[in-house]
Amino acid sequence: MPHTGLVAAESRVGSRTIAGLINELADSPGPRYRALSSAISSLLLDGRLGAGTRLPSERALATELAISRATATAAYEELAAQGLLQRRRGSGSYLMLPAASRVAGPGSRVTRGPRGAEVIDLSIAALPGLPGVIEAAAAQLLPELGRYALHDGYQPYGIEPLRVAVAQRYADRGVPTTAEHILITNGAQHGFDLILRATLNAGDRVLVEQPTYPGALDSIRAHHGRPVPAPIGRDGGWDPAAIANALRQTSPRLAYLIPDFHNPTGFLADTDSRQRVAAAARRAGTPLVIDESFVDLDLRPAGSTVPTPMAATSANVFSLGSMSKAVWGGLRVGWIRADPDSIARLAVIRARADMGGAVIEQLMAVRLLAQLEELIAERRHALREQRDVLLAALGRQLPAWRTLEPAGGLSAWVELDAPGATPLTHLLEQRAVLINSGSRFAVDASQERFLRIPFALAPAELLRAVTVMAQAWTDLADGRLAPPSRPGSLITA
Ligand SMILES: Cc1ncc(COP(=O)(O)O)c(C=O)c1O
């Protein structure tokens, strides 16, 4: 059976599994061993094989791929020379990430490309803080901080004023909520990890949209869960029938969904789809994890409203929220909304791991939430312009590529006129444009026809990026091949 998806760290991958993953990638001209090593390095670098995975023996791989053993050996040697394979005598060959890519985080990403060119980083869909805003929030919290410093400061549920402020936002959106329904976390990613810890057993299925946010896939796999994909609709929203079918057929332990300005597509699920999905989840007995990280980044015309949160449809919903997308990722403040009993269970689990979040950031978050509407208005204005510049440039320079206008969020999901997104991203990296191929957002090896293009950068950079992309796509079509890529960041936001 071909393997679908990432193979977890310290796991073992069989020769048939790896052959299944490689087939589509190894089909390139040049020496066979190089195509093989390049295919394996792509699988590692785009996350489909985890660092620490033990590869099959050279003999087993050679047999499975019907190549000579010398070819398999040469491919492994090349991977070892690139720092991607560790060969342990007597125990096999293990994939590893080279030292440069092990430090996670945007700060670790390259800022200079080949020959000193400035890198355009489209690998992450996140914004810097608005000028002056974060500093002002930090400067204003000193008097309050003094009051908190009189106590021990351990608050596993989060500080009360922030729980109250977050609860009020849900109440304003039509879901009766009190502070007891809220657990403050170190971001939405942390919140999802806690929910997985609380609910998932090894081997359990978790339904996800395909494409989906790769950080969620990584978390599910880190907890030894099995992501099950349901295709997203092609018309700018969910395909509720596909989600309902997947729920019925696979009875997943959880479903993780992003109805509000979905990453990577920017889609918005409508009220009818939400009701149908909630009903299907109820029938399947599957709790929903609803990631609302992007809910404030609505880019539709002024006056449009976002449907009532999924939490209004059922008690069996965990909602995830975050300050990261609308305000700043460096704050590391997010939350879970759920019924008070679940929140109490999650607080016990979180206390075991980190005792509680930092009081300083939470105090800043209280201040920033109070001015959120103002901040968002400024964000939306810039983002609409950036989105429009990007789509217009794509229309001019790459008219055969297709995209639906994202209703919100930070990225466009672009369909290429032929498969080849991964080789394109490798070539772009050499030309100082960092971007993720669609396969990074897939459970399986699919989505190779897609690219996620964030519009979080300034218009001039977006225009430059599209020009580089158009040239690279032409060069690829002309048969000029991209050599194997080197790793960039471990984070895909
Ligand atoms: C859908 C989605 N959820 C969660 C996160 C992580 O957010 P946080 O910074 O709040 O942990 C991201 C980051 O890109 C995201 O796109």
The ligand as an SDF file (V2000), in Angstrom:
LIG
                    3D

 16 16  0  0  0  0  0  0  0  0999 V2000
   -4.8320   28.0100   10.4480 C   0  0  0  0  0  0  0  0  0  0  0  0
   -3.7500   28.3220   11.4240 C   0  0  0  0  0  0  0  0  0  0  0  0
   -3.8910   27.9250   12.6970 N   0  0  0  0  0  0  0  0  0  0  0  0
   -2.9460   28.1640   13.6120 C   0  0  0  0  0  0  0  0  0  0  0  0
   -1.7780   28.8030   13.2810 C   0  0  0  0  0  0  0  0  0  0  0  0
   -0.7440   29.0190   14.3360 C   0  0  0  0  0  0  0  0  0  0  0  0
   -1.0790   30.1810   14.9900 O   0  0  0  0  0  0  0  0  0  0  0  0
   -0.4840   30.6570   16.3750 P   0  0  0  0  0  0  0  0  0  0  0  0
    0.5950   31.6150   16.0470 O   0  0  0  0  0  0  0  0  0  0  0  0
   -1.6580   31.2910   17.0420 O   0  0  0  0  0  0  0  0  0  0  0  0
   -0.0010   29.4630   17.1340 O   0  0  0  0  0  0  0  0  0  0  0  0
   -1.5790   29.2260   11.9730 C   0  0  0  0  0  0  0  0  0  0  0  0
   -0.3340   29.8990   11.5870 C   0  0  0  0  0  0  0  0  0  0  0  0
   -0.0940   30.1170   10.4400 O   0  0  0  0  0  0  0  0  0  0  0  0
   -2.5940   28.9720   11.0300 C   0  0  0  0  0  0  0  0  0  0  0  0
   -2.4470   29.3480    9.7540 O   0  0  0  0  0  0  0  0  0  0  0  0
  1  2  1  0
  2  3  1  0
  2 15  2  0
  3  4  2  0
  4  5  1  0
  5  6  1  0
  5 12  2  0
  6  7  1  0
  7  8  1  0
  8  9  2  0
  8 10  1  0
  8 11  1  0
 12 13  1  0
 12 15  1  0
 13 14  2  0
 15 16  1  0
M  END
$$$$
